[in-house]
Amino acid sequence: MSHRSVEAVIGKLVTDEGFRRRFLADASTELDSLRRRGWELTPVELQALQALDLEAIQAFAELIDRRLVKVDFATE
């Protein structure tokens, strides 16, 4: 069932600005937070997610229709 979690993390990365911002700042902490909340991710999947090309994630996220994006109003 963890592959479903991988798909959800990738989807969240491109549609949730706050999650993406936190992931780009510290992927390990953000993934640990998801696991503590019950997301099933194997060690191999965690390693692969942490190795994602961050520029590619950002570029893809910018192509997503804004109506599908969860806006981040945080001011940090």
C-alpha positions in Angstrom: 0.0 0.0 0.0 3.0 2.4 0.4 3.2 3.0 -3.4 -0.1 4.9 -3.0 1.6 7.0 -0.4 4.4 7.8 -2.9 1.8 8.9 -5.4 0.1 11.1 -2.8 3.4 12.7 -1.7 4.2 13.6 -5.4 0.7 14.9 -5.9 1.0 16.9 -2.7 4.3 18.4 -3.8 2.8 19.9 -6.9 -0.5 21.0 -5.6 0.2 22.1 -2.0 2.4 25.2 -1.8 3.0 25.0 1.9 4.0 21.4 1.8 6.3 22.0 -1.1 7.9 25.0 0.6 8.5 22.9 3.7 9.7 19.9 1.7 12.1 22.0 -0.3 13.5 23.4 2.9 13.9 20.0 4.7 12.5 17.0 2.9 13.6 14.5 5.7 11.7 16.3 8.4 8.6 16.7 6.2 8.6 13.0 5.3 9.1 12.0 8.9 6.1 14.1 9.8 4.0 12.3 7.2 5.1 8.9 8.5 4.2 10.0 12.1 0.7 10.7 10.8 0.4 7.2 9.4 1.6 7.6 5.8 3.2 4.3 4.8 6.6 4.9 3.2 9.4 2.3 3.0 13.0 3.3 3.6 13.7 2.9 -0.1 10.7 5.2 -1.0 11.8 7.8 1.5 15.3 7.8 0.0 13.9 8.1 -3.5 11.6 11.0 -2.5 14.5 12.8 -0.9 16.5 12.4 -4.1 13.8 14.1 -6.3 15.1 16.9 -8.5 13.8 19.9 -6.5 14.0 22.3 -9.5 11.9 19.8 -11.6 9.3 19.7 -8.8 9.1 23.5 -8.7 8.9 23.8 -12.5 6.1 21.2 -12.7 4.2 22.8 -9.9 4.3 26.1 -11.8 2.5 24.4 -14.7 -0.5 23.2 -12.6 -3.7 25.2 -13.0 -4.0 27.5 -10.0 -7.6 26.2 -9.4 -6.0 22.9 -8.4 -3.4 24.3 -6.0 -3.7 24.7 -2.2 -2.3 28.2 -1.6 0.2 28.8 1.2 -0.5 32.1 3.0 2.4 31.6 5.4 4.8 34.5 5.6 8.2 33.2 6.5 
